[in-house]
Amino acid sequence: MLLVAAMPLEAARTGSHAVRRCHGKTDVALPFFGKKPVSPPPVAGRRAPAVVDAHDADPPTELSGLDFTGTDHGRALARAAGLVEVQECGSGIGAAFEEAAVLYANGSDADALALLETAVGDATGGCGEGAWLMLLDLYRLGGHRQRFESRVLDYATRFERSPPPWEDLSPGAGKAAGGRIPLVNLNGQLSLAAERQFAQVAAIARRSGGVRIDVGKVRGVDDAGCGVWRRLLAELAAERIGVELVNVHALADVLAQGVQVGRAEARNSWLMLLELLQYDGDQGRFEDIAVDYAVTFEESPPSWERRGGLDAAPAPAPGEAPRPDPEAFVFEGELCGGGNETLKRFAAFAAERRETRVECRRLRRIDFVCAGTLFNILAMLQAQGKLVALANVNAMVAGLLRVMSVDKVAHVTLRH
């Protein structure tokens, strides 16, 4: 199994166990994270085997005997010990399913699916309900409806509870919905005088829940026009309205010709160029220009973050859950890579609050790097006596959060 050596698999001790309250409500968690018998500290280099009983309604709790005080994570948890109660949930997932969570986090969906199908099909494996929930969620994330429906009866029979309902969570489903998103064409020269044109684009986006903007015919944008354009994109992002820029490569070339390394002018043009490269998916060129920006303006450039695809704001389908609580922070799409801007905004958001609810219903995936960063942020918040709840997490992401011990520093509940 692939693991990051610097990240503990089991975090430090907790106080008594309780369901945490956020915004006056009690989160009811579906069984997922393992409760196992208390074990003595394992011999160095060996991991104590987990005992899993899928039919034990309320198994005892296992507290880790490992000492991580020599690591940054350990120091954060040592300061946090006893400050916040952490809830663990029912039957465990086991080593094979931890590996499936890691494979999914790394983008190896097919390998994760094959591993889970083999494991739950093993009559002698004794796998718990958590593994089944991971498999059913992976079917939903991949849009495999027939395979989902072939398993739900087995799940209901084995665990004597209703299975999760079918819901197509695949990227393809989002693209199908995105077919209704209007396409707006921009052309000519965009300057401050185009502010009314940008306002019309914003109105279309708000009315439709998203917008696709074709910039292939734009022949130039001055610095003032870039400022107006950037404000529009920032406002729509703050309102969680999806935006996709298409045919951006030629316009990026035009902007690149208008900026000069070492000459601290046309800052909006520099930043708009970097933003276009994020929509174009050109990370190599983005990083080169980001270095030039840092040299020119003597400040940190924006971090790389892939944009576009309209994943951030799908329109709610009939019968779909309502939009997230406006007071909650939202994780959505895929959180990947170091220096993730979403996690930076979350850290600032949670630092100002005693309790923070993070809505994860539209979160598809977190990679290993972001999960490690999230653990560090949550451990520091816990050390400050702040409470964080990650709500409506899909089972595949929840599996990785367990591997990375994120469930020890925040309250995690599965989506239905």
ZAGUKOL-35483 format. One record per residue (C-alpha): residue number from 1; z, y, x. Coordinates in Angstrom, 3 decimals. Layout:
<atoms>
+-----+----------+----------+----------+
: num :       zz :       yy :       xx :
+-----+----------+----------+----------+
: NUM :        Z :        Y :        X :
...
+-----+----------+----------+----------+
</atoms>
This chain:
<atoms>
+-----+----------+----------+----------+
: num :       zz :       yy :       xx :
+-----+----------+----------+----------+
:   1 :    0.000 :    0.000 :    0.000 :
:   2 :   -0.891 :    3.476 :    1.272 :
:   3 :    2.088 :    5.803 :    1.523 :
:   4 :    2.815 :    9.132 :    3.229 :
:   5 :    5.465 :    8.516 :    5.850 :
:   6 :    7.158 :   11.900 :    5.497 :
:   7 :    7.783 :   11.481 :    1.756 :
:   8 :   10.771 :    9.400 :    0.540 :
:   9 :   10.027 :    6.647 :   -1.946 :
:  10 :   13.496 :    7.014 :   -3.486 :
:  11 :   15.300 :   10.347 :   -3.504 :
:  12 :   19.008 :   11.116 :   -3.005 :
:  13 :   21.874 :   10.401 :   -5.381 :
:  14 :   22.185 :   12.014 :   -8.823 :
:  15 :   25.074 :   12.713 :  -11.166 :
:  16 :   25.418 :   11.161 :  -14.620 :
:  17 :   22.219 :   10.494 :  -16.570 :
:  18 :   21.302 :   12.566 :  -19.595 :
:  19 :   18.313 :   13.772 :  -21.559 :
:  20 :   17.624 :   17.315 :  -20.477 :
:  21 :   17.195 :   20.110 :  -23.034 :
:  22 :   14.454 :   22.727 :  -22.649 :
:  23 :   13.877 :   25.609 :  -25.059 :
:  24 :   16.489 :   24.227 :  -27.418 :
:  25 :   14.783 :   20.861 :  -27.878 :
:  26 :   15.559 :   17.435 :  -26.524 :
:  27 :   12.669 :   15.659 :  -24.793 :
:  28 :   12.414 :   12.032 :  -25.823 :
:  29 :   10.903 :   10.046 :  -22.982 :
:  30 :    8.789 :    6.961 :  -23.405 :
:  31 :    9.941 :    4.093 :  -21.180 :
:  32 :    8.321 :    4.329 :  -17.771 :
:  33 :   10.394 :    5.008 :  -14.672 :
:  34 :   12.421 :    2.083 :  -13.411 :
:  35 :   16.149 :    1.477 :  -13.868 :
:  36 :   17.245 :   -1.407 :  -11.686 :
:  37 :   20.534 :   -2.878 :  -10.431 :
:  38 :   22.446 :   -0.995 :   -7.753 :
:  39 :   21.495 :   -2.306 :   -4.317 :
:  40 :   23.016 :   -1.878 :   -0.856 :
:  41 :   20.982 :    0.135 :    1.657 :
:  42 :   18.017 :   -1.933 :    2.895 :
:  43 :   17.630 :   -2.957 :    6.506 :
:  44 :   15.647 :   -0.368 :    8.464 :
:  45 :   11.919 :   -0.998 :    8.169 :
:  46 :   12.308 :   -3.169 :    5.078 :
:  47 :   12.241 :   -2.233 :    1.441 :
:  48 :   14.575 :   -3.961 :   -0.981 :
:  49 :   12.603 :   -5.858 :   -3.642 :
:  50 :   12.748 :   -4.407 :   -7.155 :
:  51 :   13.878 :   -6.624 :  -10.016 :
:  52 :   11.888 :   -5.927 :  -13.162 :
:  53 :   12.685 :   -7.299 :  -16.614 :
:  54 :   10.198 :   -6.082 :  -19.186 :
:  55 :   12.433 :   -7.228 :  -22.079 :
:  56 :   15.680 :   -5.611 :  -20.947 :
:  57 :   16.225 :   -2.791 :  -23.445 :
:  58 :   18.652 :   -0.818 :  -21.273 :
:  59 :   18.803 :   -2.131 :  -17.683 :
:  60 :   21.303 :   -0.656 :  -15.203 :
:  61 :   20.393 :    2.186 :  -12.879 :
:  62 :   19.494 :    1.873 :   -9.216 :
:  63 :   20.558 :    4.690 :   -6.896 :
:  64 :   18.962 :    4.803 :   -3.497 :
:  65 :   21.105 :    4.000 :   -0.463 :
:  66 :   18.540 :    5.423 :    1.946 :
:  67 :   19.435 :    8.458 :    4.071 :
:  68 :   16.725 :   11.121 :    4.224 :
:  69 :   18.907 :   13.925 :    5.574 :
:  70 :   16.790 :   14.055 :    8.724 :
:  71 :   13.753 :   15.281 :    6.779 :
:  72 :   12.963 :   18.529 :    5.019 :
:  73 :   13.022 :   16.687 :    1.712 :
:  74 :   16.444 :   15.276 :    2.528 :
:  75 :   17.898 :   18.684 :    3.335 :
:  76 :   16.608 :   20.095 :    0.048 :
:  77 :   18.011 :   17.186 :   -1.913 :
:  78 :   21.328 :   17.299 :   -0.084 :
:  79 :   21.772 :   20.896 :   -1.223 :
:  80 :   20.751 :   19.917 :   -4.733 :
:  81 :   23.057 :   16.892 :   -5.069 :
:  82 :   25.201 :   17.116 :   -8.161 :
:  83 :   23.619 :   20.345 :   -9.437 :
:  84 :   21.146 :   18.882 :  -11.890 :
:  85 :   21.151 :   15.691 :  -13.903 :
:  86 :   18.029 :   13.550 :  -13.603 :
:  87 :   16.889 :   11.161 :  -16.268 :
:  88 :   15.292 :    7.839 :  -15.401 :
:  89 :   13.462 :    5.861 :  -18.044 :
:  90 :   12.957 :    2.188 :  -18.890 :
:  91 :   11.098 :   -0.661 :  -17.255 :
:  92 :    9.794 :   -0.276 :  -13.723 :
:  93 :    6.236 :   -0.464 :  -12.445 :
:  94 :    6.529 :   -2.438 :   -9.198 :
:  95 :    4.722 :   -2.227 :   -5.879 :
:  96 :    1.261 :   -3.194 :   -7.165 :
:  97 :    1.325 :   -0.426 :   -9.718 :
:  98 :    2.573 :    2.111 :   -7.220 :
:  99 :   -0.536 :    1.177 :   -5.237 :
: 100 :   -2.670 :    1.708 :   -8.341 :
: 101 :   -1.160 :    5.180 :   -8.759 :
: 102 :   -2.001 :    5.989 :   -5.128 :
: 103 :   -5.569 :    4.701 :   -5.518 :
: 104 :   -6.075 :    6.859 :   -8.602 :
: 105 :   -4.626 :    9.906 :   -6.832 :
: 106 :   -7.170 :    9.352 :   -4.040 :
: 107 :  -10.047 :    9.188 :   -6.540 :
: 108 :  -10.505 :    5.398 :   -6.364 :
: 109 :  -10.465 :    4.906 :  -10.141 :
: 110 :  -12.393 :    1.625 :  -10.165 :
: 111 :  -10.073 :    0.016 :   -7.586 :
: 112 :   -6.993 :    1.168 :   -9.498 :
: 113 :   -8.416 :   -0.239 :  -12.727 :
: 114 :   -9.226 :   -3.618 :  -11.148 :
: 115 :   -5.743 :   -3.871 :   -9.647 :
: 116 :   -4.005 :   -3.087 :  -12.971 :
: 117 :   -6.186 :   -5.466 :  -14.990 :
: 118 :   -5.450 :   -8.277 :  -12.564 :
: 119 :   -1.726 :   -7.584 :  -12.603 :
: 120 :   -1.229 :   -7.405 :  -16.363 :
: 121 :   -3.419 :  -10.483 :  -16.799 :
: 122 :   -1.152 :  -12.536 :  -14.546 :
: 123 :    1.004 :  -14.580 :  -16.920 :
: 124 :    3.611 :  -15.154 :  -14.191 :
: 125 :    3.663 :  -11.555 :  -12.930 :
: 126 :    6.324 :  -10.312 :  -15.328 :
: 127 :    4.956 :   -6.766 :  -15.195 :
: 128 :    6.788 :   -4.143 :  -17.198 :
: 129 :    5.705 :   -1.809 :  -19.957 :
: 130 :    5.084 :    1.005 :  -17.480 :
: 131 :    2.191 :   -0.910 :  -15.934 :
: 132 :    0.634 :   -1.509 :  -19.332 :
: 133 :    0.905 :    2.179 :  -20.186 :
: 134 :   -0.806 :    3.003 :  -16.886 :
: 135 :   -3.665 :    0.626 :  -17.708 :
: 136 :   -4.104 :    1.968 :  -21.249 :
: 137 :   -4.070 :    5.543 :  -19.977 :
: 138 :   -6.598 :    4.695 :  -17.266 :
: 139 :   -8.885 :    3.316 :  -19.981 :
: 140 :   -8.496 :    6.615 :  -21.870 :
: 141 :   -9.065 :    8.690 :  -18.711 :
: 142 :  -12.250 :    6.724 :  -18.003 :
: 143 :  -13.533 :    6.699 :  -21.596 :
: 144 :  -13.424 :    2.860 :  -21.782 :
: 145 :  -12.797 :    2.505 :  -25.515 :
: 146 :  -13.829 :   -1.132 :  -25.948 :
: 147 :  -11.648 :   -2.260 :  -23.068 :
: 148 :   -8.781 :   -0.170 :  -24.454 :
: 149 :   -9.066 :   -1.760 :  -27.898 :
: 150 :   -9.201 :   -5.247 :  -26.402 :
: 151 :   -5.766 :   -4.675 :  -24.801 :
: 152 :   -3.773 :   -2.788 :  -27.428 :
: 153 :   -3.018 :   -5.876 :  -29.524 :
: 154 :   -1.629 :   -7.660 :  -26.456 :
: 155 :    0.496 :   -4.613 :  -25.699 :
: 156 :    1.846 :   -4.382 :  -29.270 :
: 157 :    2.618 :   -8.104 :  -29.374 :
: 158 :    4.351 :   -8.141 :  -26.017 :
: 159 :    6.505 :   -5.036 :  -26.372 :
: 160 :    6.869 :   -4.970 :  -30.179 :
: 161 :    5.923 :   -1.321 :  -30.481 :
: 162 :    2.866 :    0.642 :  -31.542 :
: 163 :    0.430 :    1.282 :  -28.680 :
: 164 :   -0.758 :    4.781 :  -27.771 :
: 165 :   -3.663 :    5.906 :  -29.984 :
: 166 :   -7.184 :    5.990 :  -28.591 :
: 167 :   -8.182 :    9.377 :  -27.220 :
: 168 :  -11.174 :    9.965 :  -24.980 :
: 169 :   -9.748 :   11.804 :  -21.956 :
: 170 :  -12.789 :   11.276 :  -19.734 :
: 171 :  -14.641 :   14.147 :  -18.034 :
: 172 :  -17.697 :   13.105 :  -20.043 :
: 173 :  -15.878 :   13.887 :  -23.282 :
: 174 :  -15.078 :   17.350 :  -21.980 :
: 175 :  -18.736 :   17.896 :  -21.072 :
: 176 :  -19.827 :   16.818 :  -24.525 :
: 177 :  -17.502 :   19.380 :  -26.047 :
: 178 :  -18.696 :   21.883 :  -23.473 :
: 179 :  -22.231 :   21.523 :  -24.854 :
: 180 :  -21.116 :   23.895 :  -27.605 :
: 181 :  -20.051 :   26.518 :  -25.047 :
: 182 :  -22.551 :   29.431 :  -25.052 :
: 183 :  -24.693 :   30.284 :  -22.050 :
: 184 :  -25.008 :   33.964 :  -21.077 :
: 185 :  -27.709 :   35.177 :  -18.668 :
: 186 :  -27.033 :   38.124 :  -16.346 :
: 187 :  -29.886 :   39.871 :  -14.548 :
: 188 :  -30.867 :   42.946 :  -12.578 :
: 189 :  -28.364 :   45.060 :  -10.655 :
: 190 :  -24.720 :   44.869 :  -11.708 :
: 191 :  -22.688 :   47.997 :  -11.052 :
: 192 :  -19.841 :   49.894 :  -12.672 :
: 193 :  -22.313 :   50.843 :  -15.383 :
: 194 :  -22.430 :   47.148 :  -16.418 :
: 195 :  -18.795 :   47.271 :  -17.595 :
: 196 :  -19.920 :   47.207 :  -21.240 :
: 197 :  -22.092 :   44.153 :  -20.515 :
: 198 :  -19.115 :   42.380 :  -18.967 :
: 199 :  -16.995 :   43.297 :  -22.008 :
: 200 :  -19.568 :   41.606 :  -24.241 :
: 201 :  -19.415 :   38.476 :  -22.081 :
: 202 :  -15.609 :   38.487 :  -22.405 :
: 203 :  -15.852 :   38.805 :  -26.198 :
: 204 :  -18.241 :   35.826 :  -26.369 :
: 205 :  -15.918 :   33.761 :  -24.167 :
: 206 :  -12.839 :   34.555 :  -26.273 :
: 207 :  -14.666 :   33.810 :  -29.512 :
: 208 :  -16.043 :   30.468 :  -28.262 :
: 209 :  -13.132 :   29.309 :  -26.134 :
: 210 :  -15.280 :   29.368 :  -22.992 :
: 211 :  -18.536 :   30.613 :  -21.514 :
: 212 :  -21.214 :   29.600 :  -19.017 :
: 213 :  -22.713 :   32.510 :  -17.051 :
: 214 :  -26.082 :   32.109 :  -15.349 :
: 215 :  -26.335 :   34.570 :  -12.433 :
: 216 :  -29.599 :   33.229 :  -11.014 :
: 217 :  -31.530 :   36.400 :  -11.933 :
: 218 :  -28.964 :   38.883 :  -10.603 :
: 219 :  -30.541 :   40.753 :   -7.695 :
: 220 :  -27.487 :   42.661 :   -6.501 :
: 221 :  -23.915 :   43.715 :   -7.229 :
: 222 :  -22.254 :   46.757 :   -5.685 :
: 223 :  -18.571 :   46.862 :   -4.778 :
: 224 :  -17.555 :   48.581 :   -8.029 :
: 225 :  -19.503 :   45.990 :  -10.036 :
: 226 :  -17.772 :   43.195 :   -8.127 :
: 227 :  -14.428 :   44.769 :   -9.034 :
: 228 :  -15.285 :   44.792 :  -12.750 :
: 229 :  -16.578 :   41.222 :  -12.561 :
: 230 :  -13.473 :   39.968 :  -10.765 :
: 231 :  -11.188 :   41.618 :  -13.337 :
: 232 :  -13.120 :   39.907 :  -16.138 :
: 233 :  -12.765 :   36.478 :  -14.509 :
: 234 :   -9.054 :   37.068 :  -13.823 :
: 235 :   -8.397 :   38.086 :  -17.444 :
: 236 :  -10.170 :   35.022 :  -18.825 :
: 237 :   -8.312 :   32.754 :  -16.396 :
: 238 :   -4.976 :   34.279 :  -17.457 :
: 239 :   -5.889 :   33.549 :  -21.089 :
: 240 :   -6.859 :   29.974 :  -20.099 :
: 241 :  -10.443 :   30.503 :  -21.249 :
: 242 :  -12.888 :   28.336 :  -19.323 :
: 243 :  -15.670 :   29.958 :  -17.294 :
: 244 :  -18.515 :   28.323 :  -15.394 :
: 245 :  -20.865 :   30.268 :  -13.138 :
: 246 :  -24.218 :   28.581 :  -12.573 :
: 247 :  -27.051 :   29.251 :  -10.107 :
: 248 :  -24.741 :   31.213 :   -7.821 :
: 249 :  -26.225 :   30.296 :   -4.446 :
: 250 :  -28.844 :   33.077 :   -4.279 :
: 251 :  -26.348 :   35.749 :   -5.347 :
: 252 :  -23.884 :   34.538 :   -2.715 :
: 253 :  -26.593 :   35.066 :   -0.092 :
: 254 :  -27.161 :   38.615 :   -1.357 :
: 255 :  -23.465 :   39.452 :   -1.167 :
: 256 :  -23.148 :   37.882 :    2.292 :
: 257 :  -25.820 :   40.304 :    3.598 :
: 258 :  -23.828 :   43.266 :    2.313 :
: 259 :  -20.540 :   42.577 :    4.133 :
: 260 :  -19.873 :   43.076 :    7.825 :
: 261 :  -17.217 :   41.380 :    9.952 :
: 262 :  -14.770 :   43.876 :   11.441 :
: 263 :  -15.672 :   46.623 :    8.987 :
: 264 :  -12.883 :   46.834 :    6.378 :
: 265 :  -15.048 :   48.040 :    3.505 :
: 266 :  -16.330 :   46.577 :    0.215 :
: 267 :  -13.248 :   44.410 :   -0.262 :
: 268 :  -14.244 :   43.419 :   -3.825 :
: 269 :  -17.620 :   42.246 :   -2.525 :
: 270 :  -15.903 :   40.011 :    0.046 :
: 271 :  -13.601 :   38.532 :   -2.596 :
: 272 :  -16.435 :   38.068 :   -5.092 :
: 273 :  -18.445 :   36.256 :   -2.415 :
: 274 :  -15.533 :   33.887 :   -1.790 :
: 275 :  -15.191 :   33.319 :   -5.533 :
: 276 :  -18.885 :   32.505 :   -5.914 :
: 277 :  -18.607 :   29.905 :   -3.147 :
: 278 :  -15.735 :   28.278 :   -5.039 :
: 279 :  -17.934 :   27.978 :   -8.126 :
: 280 :  -20.768 :   26.675 :   -5.920 :
: 281 :  -18.478 :   24.031 :   -4.389 :
: 282 :  -19.433 :   25.115 :   -0.852 :
: 283 :  -16.085 :   24.642 :    0.924 :
: 284 :  -17.488 :   24.739 :    4.463 :
: 285 :  -19.132 :   28.123 :    4.018 :
: 286 :  -16.088 :   29.387 :    2.095 :
: 287 :  -13.778 :   28.587 :    5.002 :
: 288 :  -16.058 :   30.325 :    7.524 :
: 289 :  -16.205 :   33.500 :    5.434 :
: 290 :  -12.464 :   33.296 :    4.708 :
: 291 :  -11.829 :   33.481 :    8.469 :
: 292 :  -14.133 :   36.513 :    8.737 :
: 293 :  -12.279 :   38.136 :    5.823 :
: 294 :   -8.896 :   37.573 :    7.513 :
: 295 :  -10.172 :   39.127 :   10.756 :
: 296 :  -11.719 :   42.091 :    8.951 :
: 297 :   -8.859 :   42.992 :    6.595 :
: 298 :   -5.945 :   41.539 :    8.612 :
: 299 :   -4.597 :   39.699 :    5.574 :
: 300 :   -4.613 :   36.138 :    4.319 :
: 301 :   -7.771 :   35.186 :    2.416 :
: 302 :   -7.692 :   33.308 :   -0.907 :
: 303 :   -7.131 :   29.551 :   -0.597 :
: 304 :   -9.925 :   27.115 :   -1.386 :
: 305 :   -9.913 :   25.921 :   -4.979 :
: 306 :  -12.877 :   24.304 :   -6.700 :
: 307 :  -13.786 :   26.248 :   -9.852 :
: 308 :  -15.982 :   25.752 :  -12.852 :
: 309 :  -16.706 :   22.779 :  -15.063 :
: 310 :  -14.857 :   24.281 :  -18.033 :
: 311 :  -12.050 :   21.736 :  -17.537 :
: 312 :   -9.434 :   24.449 :  -17.835 :
: 313 :   -9.890 :   25.272 :  -21.486 :
: 314 :  -11.461 :   22.654 :  -23.756 :
: 315 :  -11.553 :   23.674 :  -27.389 :
: 316 :   -9.076 :   21.685 :  -29.488 :
: 317 :  -10.756 :   18.961 :  -31.519 :
: 318 :   -9.703 :   18.221 :  -35.109 :
: 319 :   -6.404 :   16.349 :  -35.071 :
: 320 :   -5.732 :   17.226 :  -31.436 :
: 321 :   -2.293 :   18.441 :  -30.419 :
: 322 :   -1.812 :   22.210 :  -30.706 :
: 323 :   -2.307 :   24.454 :  -27.716 :
: 324 :    0.598 :   24.557 :  -25.251 :
: 325 :    3.692 :   26.658 :  -25.766 :
: 326 :    2.762 :   30.161 :  -24.507 :
: 327 :    6.110 :   30.310 :  -22.716 :
: 328 :    5.320 :   27.155 :  -20.730 :
: 329 :    3.452 :   26.917 :  -17.445 :
: 330 :    0.326 :   24.745 :  -17.661 :
: 331 :   -1.005 :   22.122 :  -15.245 :
: 332 :   -4.539 :   21.064 :  -16.143 :
: 333 :   -7.670 :   19.510 :  -14.712 :
: 334 :   -7.154 :   18.120 :  -11.206 :
: 335 :   -4.636 :   19.507 :   -8.701 :
: 336 :   -6.010 :   18.745 :   -5.253 :
: 337 :   -5.772 :   19.986 :   -1.688 :
: 338 :   -3.324 :   21.952 :    0.423 :
: 339 :   -2.417 :   25.521 :   -0.492 :
: 340 :   -3.231 :   24.906 :   -4.159 :
: 341 :   -3.209 :   28.223 :   -6.025 :
: 342 :   -1.902 :   26.674 :   -9.258 :
: 343 :    1.203 :   25.384 :   -7.463 :
: 344 :    1.735 :   28.783 :   -5.826 :
: 345 :    1.645 :   30.454 :   -9.239 :
: 346 :    3.994 :   27.807 :  -10.629 :
: 347 :    6.526 :   28.389 :   -7.846 :
: 348 :    6.552 :   32.124 :   -8.586 :
: 349 :    6.742 :   31.508 :  -12.351 :
: 350 :    9.667 :   29.059 :  -12.140 :
: 351 :   11.594 :   31.157 :   -9.590 :
: 352 :   12.155 :   33.796 :  -12.281 :
: 353 :   13.519 :   31.391 :  -14.922 :
: 354 :   16.597 :   29.248 :  -15.423 :
: 355 :   14.580 :   26.584 :  -17.279 :
: 356 :   10.841 :   25.933 :  -17.021 :
: 357 :    8.692 :   23.658 :  -19.144 :
: 358 :    5.396 :   22.581 :  -17.572 :
: 359 :    2.786 :   21.419 :  -20.079 :
: 360 :    0.689 :   18.621 :  -18.517 :
: 361 :   -1.276 :   17.363 :  -21.520 :
: 362 :   -4.612 :   18.386 :  -19.970 :
: 363 :   -3.680 :   17.364 :  -16.417 :
: 364 :   -5.921 :   14.501 :  -15.293 :
: 365 :   -4.906 :   13.934 :  -11.691 :
: 366 :   -2.720 :   15.112 :   -8.804 :
: 367 :   -3.603 :   14.073 :   -5.267 :
: 368 :   -1.068 :   13.095 :   -2.590 :
: 369 :   -1.056 :   16.487 :   -0.891 :
: 370 :   -0.329 :   18.391 :   -4.105 :
: 371 :    2.292 :   15.869 :   -5.183 :
: 372 :    4.110 :   16.420 :   -1.882 :
: 373 :    3.916 :   20.189 :   -2.299 :
: 374 :    5.180 :   19.886 :   -5.877 :
: 375 :    8.136 :   17.797 :   -4.692 :
: 376 :    9.106 :   20.469 :   -2.163 :
: 377 :    8.899 :   23.237 :   -4.779 :
: 378 :   10.931 :   21.269 :   -7.327 :
: 379 :   13.568 :   20.278 :   -4.764 :
: 380 :   14.101 :   23.918 :   -3.820 :
: 381 :   14.292 :   24.955 :   -7.492 :
: 382 :   16.804 :   22.185 :   -8.147 :
: 383 :   18.887 :   23.359 :   -5.197 :
: 384 :   19.000 :   26.782 :   -6.849 :
: 385 :   20.312 :   25.263 :  -10.087 :
: 386 :   17.024 :   25.662 :  -11.974 :
: 387 :   15.788 :   23.073 :  -14.475 :
: 388 :   12.147 :   21.971 :  -14.668 :
: 389 :   10.606 :   19.610 :  -17.229 :
: 390 :    7.094 :   18.142 :  -16.810 :
: 391 :    5.977 :   17.270 :  -20.343 :
: 392 :    3.123 :   15.089 :  -21.646 :
: 393 :    2.200 :   13.600 :  -18.252 :
: 394 :   -0.377 :   10.808 :  -18.322 :
: 395 :    0.912 :    7.462 :  -17.055 :
: 396 :   -1.304 :    7.383 :  -13.950 :
: 397 :   -0.011 :   10.755 :  -12.740 :
: 398 :    3.525 :    9.725 :  -13.701 :
: 399 :    3.167 :    6.659 :  -11.467 :
: 400 :    2.370 :    8.874 :   -8.478 :
: 401 :    5.252 :   11.221 :   -9.332 :
: 402 :    7.561 :    8.211 :   -9.172 :
: 403 :    6.135 :    7.126 :   -5.813 :
: 404 :    6.660 :   10.637 :   -4.458 :
: 405 :   10.171 :   10.912 :   -5.996 :
: 406 :    9.167 :   13.921 :   -8.087 :
: 407 :   10.984 :   12.303 :  -11.019 :
: 408 :   14.237 :   12.745 :   -9.039 :
: 409 :   13.968 :   16.545 :   -8.978 :
: 410 :   12.483 :   17.194 :  -12.433 :
: 411 :   12.554 :   15.721 :  -15.921 :
: 412 :    9.293 :   13.837 :  -16.584 :
: 413 :    8.091 :   12.645 :  -20.011 :
: 414 :    4.893 :   10.786 :  -20.830 :
: 415 :    2.235 :   11.978 :  -23.242 :
: 416 :    1.803 :    9.929 :  -26.411 :
+-----+----------+----------+----------+
</atoms>
